[in-house]
Amino acid sequence: MAARINEVQPTKSPAGAGRKQKADESVEDDRNRPCDDDSIEPGMNIPNSVLDTCGDSFIAADGDRIKASTQHFDDTGLMAMLCRHDSPIYIANMHTAGEKQFYAFALISALLKDLPKDWTVRLLYDIACQIHHSLLKWNIMPEWMGRIEFGVSVFHAYGHQWTCQLWYHPRKSEKWGLSDGEGCERFWSELR
């Protein structure tokens, strides 16, 4: 998935354009590209400026934040995808210094490969607005867009801008029922 993202996104730094990098190290998140306007990109319902502010509000959206050293550890963390009932479906070992979007994309890809093509999947994620934006902005996996609906997990939603909450907060739409999207938080707590 990192290689796929690198195909469609420009590299982070023009200075590094001449050297070859590992596929997962050159991937960057969209929040590193400032959009100071209130334009709305096709397929999105909220302005770029709101998405930028949401991206800046969360550690998970900061793909450059080092949580564990790759010098001392082969794996730097875990990312999990859980079902509505908080049972793990997929778990990915993270092997980069930051939490990159390609981990979430890899989990989504694995899920969609295992489900019938006519199923719609609803995903609650702490920074779903950022994932949704990246998929549309960079046309990463266009075949997914008719199959996925995004929402921001309930407790994390309050850290997002109000405009973002109107579109992504699960309590603002009946389609989510009482799902809160915080199953991973409970899962990590249980593993402790």
N, C-alpha and C positions, 0 to 999 in steps of 0.2 A: 504494500500500500504506500510505503514511503517513496518507492520508485515512481509509482503512478502520480503522486502529488508533485514530485520533482519534475515530471514531464510537463505539467500544466502551469506550475507556478514558477516565476523567475526566482533565481537564487537570491539569498538575503543580501549579499554584499557583492558589488561589482568588482571589488578588489580580488575576490576569490574566484572570479569567473574562469580564469585560466587554469586553475588547478583542479584536479579530480578529487571529489569528496565522497565519503560513504553516503549511500542513498538516504539513510535516516538522519544524518547529521546536518544536511543542507536544508531540510524541510523547515519552513517557518510558518508561523501563524499569521492570519490576516491582520491582527491588531497592530502589527509592526508597520503597517502601511497607513499612515494617518489620512483620514477623510474628513476634512474640516467643513464640509458642506452638509446641507440637509437634503441632498438628493437621495432618492430611493431607487435602489437597483432593481432590475426586473426580477419578479418572483418574491421579493421581500415586501413587507408591509411597514417597515420602520426605517427611519433615515439612517444613513451611514454614521452620522455623529452620535446617535444613540448606541449603535452597535459598538463603536469605538469606546465609549464610556463604559459600557457593560464589560467589554473585554479587559479594560484596565482595572476593573473592580475585583477580579478574581485571580487567585494564585494559579488555579487550574488552567486559566487562559494564557498564562505566562509560560510559553514554551521554552523560554530561556532561563527560567528560574531553576537553579540547581538544588535538587532535594537530596541527592545521594551522589557520591563521587563515582565516576566510571573508572577511576584509577584503582579503586579498592574493591569495587563490586562489579560483577558481570551483569547482574540484574539490579536495577535501581528502584523498582517498585512493581506494583501490580495494578492492572485495570480490569474491572469485571463488568460483565453484563448480566443482569438478573432479570428473571421473569416478574410478572405482576405480583407473584406470591413470594418474592424475595429469595427464590432458589437460583443459585448460579447456573447460567447457561454456558457462558464462555469466560475464561480468564486469560489475560495476556500478560506475559512478562515484559516489563518495560526495560529497555537496555540503553536508553539515552539519559543524559543528565536532566533534561526537562520533560514535562508532560506534553508530548506532541500530539497534534490532531490525528495523525495517521494511526495511532493506537485505537482511537474511537472508530475511525473509518474501517479498520481491519475487523473489529468486532461486529460492526454493522454488516460488513460484507459477508462474514461467516454466517450470521443469522439469516440474511436474505437468501443465501445459497441453499440453506436447509429448509426454507419455507416455500409453499406453493407461490407461483409468480403472480397470482391474482389476489394475494393477501395484502392488506394494508397494515403496516406496523406503526404503532405509536411509541415514540421514544422520549422519555423524560431524562434529562441530563442537566447537570449544574450550569453548563454553558451551552445549552442547545442552540441558542440564538447564533453563537459563533460558528458552530458546526454547520447549521443551516446556511448561514451566510457564505461560508467557504465553499460548500458544495455548489451553490448557485454562482457565486462570483467567478470561480475557476472552472466551472463545468466539470468537476472532478468525476462524478459518477451520475451522469444525466439519467440513466435508466432507473436510478433509485427514486427520483423525485416524485413520481406518481405513486410510490409504494410507502412513503414515510411521512408521518406527521410528527412535528417536533413540539416539545413542551419543556419548560424549565422546572426542575424539581421544586416542590413547594417551599421548603425553608430557604433555599438559595434564591428563589424568585425575588424576595424582598431586597436583595442586594443589587438587583437589576433596575434600570431606569423604568419609570412608570410606563412609558410608551411600550417598552419591551414586555412588561408584565401584562399589558392589555392583550397582547398577541400570544404570549407563551405561557402565562401562568395557568396551571391546570384547574384552578378554582374559578377561572373566568369562562370555562366551557364545560358543558355537560358531558362531552365525549370522553373525558378522563375519569368520570365517576369519582371515587374517593382515592384513587391512586395518587400517591404523593411523590414518587420518584426518589425516595430516600432509602431504598432498600440496600444500596451499597454502603451507606453509612452504618446501617444496622448490621450488615454482613461484616464489615471491618471491626466493629465493636465486638461482635460475637467471636471473631477469630482471636482477639486479644486474650 
